[in-house]
Amino acid sequence: MALEVDILGMPKVILIDDDEMLLEMYRVKFVQKGCEVFTALDGEQGLALIKEKKPNLIILDILMPIVDGITVLKQLRQEAPEIASIPVVVLSNFDAPDTKKEALELGAKDYVLKSNFTPDQLYDKVKDYLAK
């Protein structure tokens, strides 16, 4: 099921990460690639933004203040189907096998380590989710 895009047909992406520099770097790259991008610095802001914007894709960090990424995933899965079905890709430096397993069990499409991907490589990895 395709989710709503803006009137220009641009896919919507929400980036949720407490690292402002990384957030801006990824925001710029995804805008350059033709996406409408919204950002949040913690999971609480991110959840509110997801409900408001209903994006095509969510890119989510794990270790954040207020509400962490695992809690965001848990809360997303309890939402209405149009929100619960939004693809989520975890982008984190937290490389704990148990956390990765839990994120994937909670519906994350992928668990990507920040240190292993440039913004271009991340875009290439997730662009198929934007077309759906």
Steps between C-alpha positions, in 0.01 A plus 500: 500500500648832393485776753416858429764718338492875478340681209828499307515120522805504727530206740491598865779390733524551874847488654512448876842540662640699792824584314420834336800495266418155366133586478577802284747308283241231423223758459699688236581178309141380493375845391759496218359164394149643473347421838300719732676454835386563855728460801464432871766499774335234718245224478219700658529774236540232236179318594301824486650584160424151365134530598477846345692444174444127432830459314604240243807410707636547852872494574543445872789510745493270805678690778314828556374706793138503620377211280750255349472331161380163631215672683414692181479169310279349770266800497486511119379141485206592725381776267241490223601283201597795279758603761602155625585391144744785426844350426761574766875471450708519816816710459711476813850466639363261764615157384348266758371172350205482742389853414535436128295181534230680700480786247456257212240299694312825560480556126808701405585420138873529562752588770787705357813615681573869445872436473450261207298728270541842343182704444508401129535132589216522750276665242582226248422237764157644591380650171287195418290570811428850367346366178238291679 
